[in-house]
Amino acid sequence: MFTAFVVERDAPGLSIGKEEHKMGIIGSSTCPVTLDKVPVPVENVLGEIGAGHRVAFNILNVGRLKLGAGCLGAMKSVIAQTIPYAKQRQQFGRAIASFGLIQQKIADMAIATYVLDSLIYRSAGLIAAQLATLSPEAEDYDQQVIKGIEEFAVECSIAKVFGSEKLDLAVDEMVQIYGGYGFIEESPAPRAYRDARINRIFEGTNEINRLLIPDTLMRRANRGQLPLMQAVEQVVGNLLAPLSPLMEHDDNPLHLEQQMIERCKQAALLCAGISVQTHQQALAEQQEILGFIADMTIELYAAESALLRALKHHAGGDEHANALRLDMTRSWCRELPEKIERLGTQTLAASVEGDALSMPLAALKKLTRVTPVNGVTLKRNVAEALIGAERYPL
């Protein structure tokens, strides 16, 4: 047990060490802080005595969400610096922005930015809605806030992992589009590349956060707060039933994608449930499997967030912006079944073998089977919109 507290910089016994020389984020000061018999007044205690872990964990939760938002801002900046260069840089007598493989990179950066944008707004909105139900006049208001934020620990971890890894992809593509100049310090690419790397370590490494996601979900299920195993049983019970064909709907431009996400949820539940049944309490030591389950959870939450946002805007707003949102959402969601099949296959193969593997593997393939669309055209549409705007326009 430990207690959270604050002290003044000039408190007796507090000393600050020399500045650390870091790989990136050089504008941020980083120094070791030493506390040696520092007196702490009782009014400086944060939360309850002996309950410092709750304060610390919620600082991490909020920090993870904010880190995801910071990565979002960085991705928008990367796009804004990359596209003008791609339009100005000439090769073979034309701007490299006109080449299909460069447009694909720009589209991938933009689509990931849109999905992260949707995920961050959704998570922040959920937390804000929860906190809005609390009364600041209540005696235990602070404790209610802590408890309210704790409910969204999974969403915060997802924001951190997804945001930091998509930013890494964006800065890597930035260097690639800048080419040799991107490897020269005077270009903006090296600083963006260095600064991005810390985000996968900040606020708990991405590996720790991947373990936290399934662990939190399992603990909630064991406490009866989440009907996880009931959902698994329902999926297993429907395995032999024929799947109805995916259908379009006139009033919902993303009806097909919505159905795909629901089937992918069933596939992820199936794989997670089998891994739990196989390993039971020993699952906590199967970190690779937990990582697969976490990645399926992240992919599902991200895809659903993008879809919900696109549908919300579809009811009104700018026609061109809505068309761009639909193209980005379709592109991302259409790649989801392949991701879930890959992760699910790895989960199943690490949990069962032989004849016991055949039926769940067949069910997984059935749930993730979709008719492919022309993803090249979707991404060309996205790239065209961004190249015209020379920035992320949403």
VOTILUM-981046 format. One record per residue (C-alpha): x, y, z. Coordinates in steps of 0.05 Angstrom, whole numbers, plus 5000, padded with zeros to 4 digits. Layout:
px=X | py=Y | pz=Z $
...
END
This chain:
px=5000 | py=5000 | pz=5000 $
px=5023 | py=5070 | pz=4985 $
px=4995 | py=5141 | pz=4987 $
px=4994 | py=5194 | pz=4933 $
px=5014 | py=5264 | pz=4951 $
px=5041 | py=5330 | pz=4923 $
px=5099 | py=5372 | pz=4950 $
px=5128 | py=5439 | pz=4931 $
px=5191 | py=5441 | pz=4888 $
px=5229 | py=5477 | pz=4944 $
px=5208 | py=5427 | pz=4999 $
px=5265 | py=5408 | pz=5046 $
px=5296 | py=5341 | pz=5025 $
px=5273 | py=5346 | pz=4953 $
px=5328 | py=5350 | pz=4900 $
px=5326 | py=5350 | pz=4825 $
px=5382 | py=5317 | pz=4785 $
px=5415 | py=5336 | pz=4720 $
px=5377 | py=5341 | pz=4654 $
px=5372 | py=5276 | pz=4615 $
px=5395 | py=5276 | pz=4542 $
px=5340 | py=5240 | pz=4504 $
px=5331 | py=5211 | pz=4434 $
px=5271 | py=5255 | pz=4421 $
px=5222 | py=5305 | pz=4452 $
px=5282 | py=5347 | pz=4468 $
px=5239 | py=5407 | pz=4484 $
px=5211 | py=5369 | pz=4543 $
px=5251 | py=5372 | pz=4608 $
px=5267 | py=5304 | pz=4640 $
px=5304 | py=5301 | pz=4706 $
px=5307 | py=5251 | pz=4764 $
px=5272 | py=5274 | pz=4828 $
px=5298 | py=5250 | pz=4895 $
px=5257 | py=5253 | pz=4960 $
px=5298 | py=5245 | pz=5024 $
px=5256 | py=5251 | pz=5087 $
px=5211 | py=5303 | pz=5056 $
px=5156 | py=5326 | pz=5104 $
px=5087 | py=5318 | pz=5073 $
px=5029 | py=5358 | pz=5105 $
px=4965 | py=5318 | pz=5111 $
px=4929 | py=5368 | pz=5067 $
px=4977 | py=5349 | pz=5010 $
px=4950 | py=5277 | pz=5007 $
px=4914 | py=5260 | pz=4942 $
px=4855 | py=5214 | pz=4952 $
px=4856 | py=5168 | pz=5012 $
px=4915 | py=5147 | pz=5054 $
px=4938 | py=5079 | pz=5031 $
px=4898 | py=5084 | pz=4966 $
px=4952 | py=5116 | pz=4923 $
px=4946 | py=5060 | pz=4872 $
px=4877 | py=5085 | pz=4852 $
px=4903 | py=5155 | pz=4841 $
px=4964 | py=5129 | pz=4803 $
px=4923 | py=5082 | pz=4758 $
px=4874 | py=5137 | pz=4741 $
px=4930 | py=5185 | pz=4725 $
px=4954 | py=5131 | pz=4677 $
px=4884 | py=5121 | pz=4649 $
px=4874 | py=5195 | pz=4634 $
px=4946 | py=5201 | pz=4611 $
px=4936 | py=5144 | pz=4561 $
px=4875 | py=5177 | pz=4531 $
px=4912 | py=5243 | pz=4526 $
px=4972 | py=5209 | pz=4496 $
px=4927 | py=5180 | pz=4442 $
px=4900 | py=5250 | pz=4429 $
px=4971 | py=5277 | pz=4426 $
px=4989 | py=5224 | pz=4374 $
px=4927 | py=5245 | pz=4335 $
px=4952 | py=5317 | pz=4332 $
px=5021 | py=5294 | pz=4311 $
px=4992 | py=5252 | pz=4255 $
px=4953 | py=5312 | pz=4228 $
px=5018 | py=5353 | pz=4230 $
px=5056 | py=5298 | pz=4194 $
px=5004 | py=5296 | pz=4139 $
px=5005 | py=5372 | pz=4132 $
px=5081 | py=5371 | pz=4124 $
px=5084 | py=5310 | pz=4078 $
px=5032 | py=5325 | pz=4024 $
px=5060 | py=5393 | pz=4001 $
px=5129 | py=5362 | pz=3994 $
px=5100 | py=5303 | pz=3954 $
px=5066 | py=5354 | pz=3908 $
px=5129 | py=5395 | pz=3899 $
px=5179 | py=5337 | pz=3892 $
px=5188 | py=5318 | pz=3818 $
px=5209 | py=5250 | pz=3792 $
px=5205 | py=5224 | pz=3721 $
px=5176 | py=5291 | pz=3700 $
px=5117 | py=5292 | pz=3748 $
px=5102 | py=5304 | pz=3821 $
px=5111 | py=5241 | pz=3864 $
px=5041 | py=5256 | pz=3893 $
px=5013 | py=5232 | pz=3827 $
px=5042 | py=5162 | pz=3835 $
px=4995 | py=5107 | pz=3859 $
px=5041 | py=5079 | pz=3913 $
px=5053 | py=5148 | pz=3942 $
px=4978 | py=5161 | pz=3942 $
px=4968 | py=5095 | pz=3977 $
px=5015 | py=5117 | pz=4033 $
px=4979 | py=5184 | pz=4039 $
px=4912 | py=5148 | pz=4042 $
px=4936 | py=5099 | pz=4095 $
px=4961 | py=5157 | pz=4138 $
px=4895 | py=5194 | pz=4129 $
px=4850 | py=5134 | pz=4143 $
px=4889 | py=5115 | pz=4206 $
px=4883 | py=5188 | pz=4229 $
px=4808 | py=5187 | pz=4218 $
px=4799 | py=5122 | pz=4256 $
px=4842 | py=5148 | pz=4314 $
px=4803 | py=5214 | pz=4313 $
px=4738 | py=5175 | pz=4318 $
px=4765 | py=5130 | pz=4373 $
px=4790 | py=5188 | pz=4415 $
px=4725 | py=5228 | pz=4410 $
px=4684 | py=5167 | pz=4426 $
px=4726 | py=5149 | pz=4488 $
px=4728 | py=5221 | pz=4513 $
px=4653 | py=5227 | pz=4503 $
px=4639 | py=5164 | pz=4543 $
px=4681 | py=5189 | pz=4601 $
px=4651 | py=5259 | pz=4599 $
px=4580 | py=5229 | pz=4598 $
px=4597 | py=5186 | pz=4658 $
px=4626 | py=5244 | pz=4698 $
px=4567 | py=5289 | pz=4680 $
px=4522 | py=5243 | pz=4720 $
px=4561 | py=5259 | pz=4784 $
px=4545 | py=5315 | pz=4833 $
px=4605 | py=5359 | pz=4851 $
px=4570 | py=5374 | pz=4917 $
px=4573 | py=5301 | pz=4939 $
px=4620 | py=5287 | pz=4997 $
px=4653 | py=5230 | pz=4959 $
px=4654 | py=5266 | pz=4892 $
px=4729 | py=5256 | pz=4883 $
px=4722 | py=5181 | pz=4896 $
px=4664 | py=5178 | pz=4847 $
px=4707 | py=5212 | pz=4794 $
px=4762 | py=5161 | pz=4805 $
px=4713 | py=5103 | pz=4801 $
px=4680 | py=5133 | pz=4739 $
px=4746 | py=5139 | pz=4702 $
px=4766 | py=5068 | pz=4722 $
px=4706 | py=5042 | pz=4683 $
px=4741 | py=5064 | pz=4619 $
px=4810 | py=5036 | pz=4631 $
px=4804 | py=4990 | pz=4571 $
px=4785 | py=5047 | pz=4524 $
px=4843 | py=5089 | pz=4550 $
px=4893 | py=5032 | pz=4538 $
px=4865 | py=5022 | pz=4468 $
px=4874 | py=5096 | pz=4453 $
px=4946 | py=5094 | pz=4476 $
px=4966 | py=5031 | pz=4438 $
px=4928 | py=5047 | pz=4374 $
px=4950 | py=5121 | pz=4373 $
px=5023 | py=5109 | pz=4386 $
px=5029 | py=5053 | pz=4335 $
px=4992 | py=5090 | pz=4280 $
px=5034 | py=5152 | pz=4292 $
px=5096 | py=5108 | pz=4284 $
px=5069 | py=5084 | pz=4217 $
px=5055 | py=5155 | pz=4196 $
px=5124 | py=5182 | pz=4212 $
px=5156 | py=5122 | pz=4178 $
px=5116 | py=5137 | pz=4114 $
px=5135 | py=5210 | pz=4121 $
px=5209 | py=5191 | pz=4118 $
px=5195 | py=5146 | pz=4059 $
px=5158 | py=5199 | pz=4019 $
px=5212 | py=5250 | pz=4034 $
px=5262 | py=5199 | pz=4009 $
px=5336 | py=5214 | pz=4019 $
px=5319 | py=5284 | pz=4042 $
px=5278 | py=5254 | pz=4098 $
px=5343 | py=5226 | pz=4125 $
px=5374 | py=5295 | pz=4128 $
px=5367 | py=5334 | pz=4193 $
px=5344 | py=5398 | pz=4160 $
px=5280 | py=5364 | pz=4137 $
px=5222 | py=5358 | pz=4186 $
px=5221 | py=5282 | pz=4181 $
px=5278 | py=5263 | pz=4230 $
px=5249 | py=5302 | pz=4288 $
px=5180 | py=5273 | pz=4277 $
px=5210 | py=5203 | pz=4273 $
px=5249 | py=5211 | pz=4338 $
px=5194 | py=5246 | pz=4377 $
px=5143 | py=5192 | pz=4360 $
px=5182 | py=5134 | pz=4388 $
px=5172 | py=5149 | pz=4462 $
px=5096 | py=5143 | pz=4456 $
px=5099 | py=5067 | pz=4455 $
px=5136 | py=5070 | pz=4523 $
px=5101 | py=5129 | pz=4558 $
px=5043 | py=5114 | pz=4606 $
px=5058 | py=5040 | pz=4609 $
px=5090 | py=5004 | pz=4550 $
px=5045 | py=4979 | pz=4494 $
px=5060 | py=4909 | pz=4517 $
px=5034 | py=4924 | pz=4587 $
px=4972 | py=4957 | pz=4559 $
px=4959 | py=4898 | pz=4514 $
px=4960 | py=4853 | pz=4576 $
px=4915 | py=4901 | pz=4614 $
px=4859 | py=4900 | pz=4561 $
px=4840 | py=4825 | pz=4565 $
px=4858 | py=4822 | pz=4639 $
px=4809 | py=4879 | pz=4655 $
px=4754 | py=4847 | pz=4613 $
px=4764 | py=4779 | pz=4645 $
px=4762 | py=4808 | pz=4716 $
px=4698 | py=4845 | pz=4700 $
px=4668 | py=4781 | pz=4672 $
px=4688 | py=4742 | pz=4735 $
px=4654 | py=4795 | pz=4778 $
px=4590 | py=4790 | pz=4737 $
px=4599 | py=4861 | pz=4709 $
px=4608 | py=4837 | pz=4637 $
px=4568 | py=4779 | pz=4606 $
px=4629 | py=4756 | pz=4569 $
px=4622 | py=4680 | pz=4576 $
px=4547 | py=4684 | pz=4562 $
px=4564 | py=4718 | pz=4496 $
px=4615 | py=4665 | pz=4480 $
px=4564 | py=4610 | pz=4494 $
px=4514 | py=4643 | pz=4448 $
px=4565 | py=4646 | pz=4392 $
px=4584 | py=4573 | pz=4402 $
px=4511 | py=4554 | pz=4403 $
px=4500 | py=4586 | pz=4335 $
px=4561 | py=4555 | pz=4301 $
px=4521 | py=4504 | pz=4262 $
px=4466 | py=4552 | pz=4240 $
px=4473 | py=4579 | pz=4169 $
px=4494 | py=4652 | pz=4163 $
px=4446 | py=4698 | pz=4129 $
px=4477 | py=4737 | pz=4071 $
px=4505 | py=4806 | pz=4083 $
px=4453 | py=4856 | pz=4058 $
px=4455 | py=4929 | pz=4038 $
px=4404 | py=4978 | pz=4065 $
px=4379 | py=5041 | pz=4030 $
px=4377 | py=5082 | pz=4095 $
px=4446 | py=5060 | pz=4119 $
px=4506 | py=5069 | pz=4072 $
px=4549 | py=5027 | pz=4118 $
px=4500 | py=4971 | pz=4132 $
px=4547 | py=4918 | pz=4101 $
px=4605 | py=4942 | pz=4143 $
px=4562 | py=4943 | pz=4205 $
px=4544 | py=4870 | pz=4194 $
px=4618 | py=4853 | pz=4182 $
px=4637 | py=4884 | pz=4249 $
px=4584 | py=4844 | pz=4285 $
px=4608 | py=4779 | pz=4254 $
px=4680 | py=4797 | pz=4271 $
px=4658 | py=4808 | pz=4343 $
px=4629 | py=4738 | pz=4343 $
px=4693 | py=4710 | pz=4314 $
px=4735 | py=4745 | pz=4367 $
px=4689 | py=4720 | pz=4423 $
px=4695 | py=4649 | pz=4396 $
px=4771 | py=4650 | pz=4396 $
px=4776 | py=4684 | pz=4464 $
px=4726 | py=4636 | pz=4495 $
px=4763 | py=4575 | pz=4470 $
px=4829 | py=4602 | pz=4496 $
px=4797 | py=4615 | pz=4565 $
px=4767 | py=4544 | pz=4567 $
px=4833 | py=4513 | pz=4547 $
px=4881 | py=4550 | pz=4591 $
px=4835 | py=4573 | pz=4647 $
px=4876 | py=4605 | pz=4703 $
px=4940 | py=4592 | pz=4666 $
px=4918 | py=4640 | pz=4611 $
px=4951 | py=4696 | pz=4651 $
px=5018 | py=4665 | pz=4634 $
px=5002 | py=4660 | pz=4559 $
px=5021 | py=4731 | pz=4542 $
px=5024 | py=4719 | pz=4467 $
px=4951 | py=4695 | pz=4467 $
px=4930 | py=4754 | pz=4510 $
px=4965 | py=4799 | pz=4459 $
px=4924 | py=4768 | pz=4403 $
px=4860 | py=4778 | pz=4442 $
px=4879 | py=4850 | pz=4457 $
px=4894 | py=4864 | pz=4384 $
px=4826 | py=4837 | pz=4363 $
px=4793 | py=4881 | pz=4416 $
px=4832 | py=4942 | pz=4392 $
px=4814 | py=4929 | pz=4319 $
px=4740 | py=4920 | pz=4334 $
px=4735 | py=4982 | pz=4377 $
px=4772 | py=5024 | pz=4325 $
px=4729 | py=5000 | pz=4267 $
px=4664 | py=5009 | pz=4305 $
px=4685 | py=5079 | pz=4327 $
px=4699 | py=5100 | pz=4255 $
px=4633 | py=5071 | pz=4231 $
px=4591 | py=5104 | pz=4286 $
px=4623 | py=5171 | pz=4271 $
px=4611 | py=5166 | pz=4196 $
px=4538 | py=5148 | pz=4207 $
px=4529 | py=5205 | pz=4256 $
px=4555 | py=5255 | pz=4205 $
px=4517 | py=5223 | pz=4147 $
px=4451 | py=5252 | pz=4173 $
px=4476 | py=5322 | pz=4157 $
px=4538 | py=5363 | pz=4143 $
px=4582 | py=5375 | pz=4083 $
px=4570 | py=5327 | pz=4026 $
px=4643 | py=5322 | pz=4005 $
px=4666 | py=5311 | pz=4077 $
px=4614 | py=5257 | pz=4087 $
px=4636 | py=5222 | pz=4022 $
px=4707 | py=5223 | pz=4048 $
px=4686 | py=5194 | pz=4115 $
px=4648 | py=5139 | pz=4081 $
px=4707 | py=5120 | pz=4036 $
px=4755 | py=5119 | pz=4096 $
px=4707 | py=5079 | pz=4139 $
px=4693 | py=5029 | pz=4083 $
px=4767 | py=5021 | pz=4069 $
px=4784 | py=5008 | pz=4142 $
px=4725 | py=4962 | pz=4158 $
px=4734 | py=4921 | pz=4095 $
px=4804 | py=4902 | pz=4120 $
px=4778 | py=4882 | pz=4189 $
px=4756 | py=4810 | pz=4173 $
px=4825 | py=4793 | pz=4147 $
px=4857 | py=4820 | pz=4210 $
px=4809 | py=4783 | pz=4256 $
px=4819 | py=4718 | pz=4217 $
px=4894 | py=4724 | pz=4224 $
px=4893 | py=4740 | pz=4298 $
px=4839 | py=4689 | pz=4312 $
px=4877 | py=4635 | pz=4276 $
px=4938 | py=4649 | pz=4318 $
px=4896 | py=4647 | pz=4381 $
px=4863 | py=4581 | pz=4364 $
px=4927 | py=4548 | pz=4341 $
px=4959 | py=4566 | pz=4408 $
px=4899 | py=4538 | pz=4447 $
px=4876 | py=4474 | pz=4413 $
px=4905 | py=4425 | pz=4362 $
px=4888 | py=4365 | pz=4319 $
px=4815 | py=4350 | pz=4307 $
px=4794 | py=4399 | pz=4361 $
px=4821 | py=4455 | pz=4319 $
px=4781 | py=4439 | pz=4256 $
px=4712 | py=4462 | pz=4277 $
px=4729 | py=4529 | pz=4310 $
px=4777 | py=4545 | pz=4252 $
px=4722 | py=4531 | pz=4202 $
px=4674 | py=4574 | pz=4242 $
px=4725 | py=4631 | pz=4245 $
px=4734 | py=4629 | pz=4169 $
px=4659 | py=4628 | pz=4159 $
px=4649 | py=4689 | pz=4204 $
px=4704 | py=4729 | pz=4170 $
px=4689 | py=4710 | pz=4098 $
px=4669 | py=4772 | pz=4057 $
px=4667 | py=4792 | pz=3985 $
px=4726 | py=4839 | pz=3971 $
px=4716 | py=4909 | pz=3946 $
px=4761 | py=4952 | pz=3904 $
px=4805 | py=4980 | pz=3959 $
px=4851 | py=5013 | pz=3908 $
px=4795 | py=5060 | pz=3885 $
px=4774 | py=5076 | pz=3956 $
px=4844 | py=5096 | pz=3975 $
px=4854 | py=5136 | pz=3911 $
px=4791 | py=5175 | pz=3928 $
px=4819 | py=5189 | pz=3998 $
px=4887 | py=5209 | pz=3972 $
px=4857 | py=5256 | pz=3920 $
px=4817 | py=5292 | pz=3973 $
px=4878 | py=5301 | pz=4018 $
px=4925 | py=5321 | pz=3963 $
px=4875 | py=5374 | pz=3941 $
px=4869 | py=5401 | pz=4012 $
px=4944 | py=5392 | pz=4028 $
px=4924 | py=5371 | pz=4098 $
px=4878 | py=5326 | pz=4138 $
px=4811 | py=5361 | pz=4123 $
px=4763 | py=5333 | pz=4175 $
END
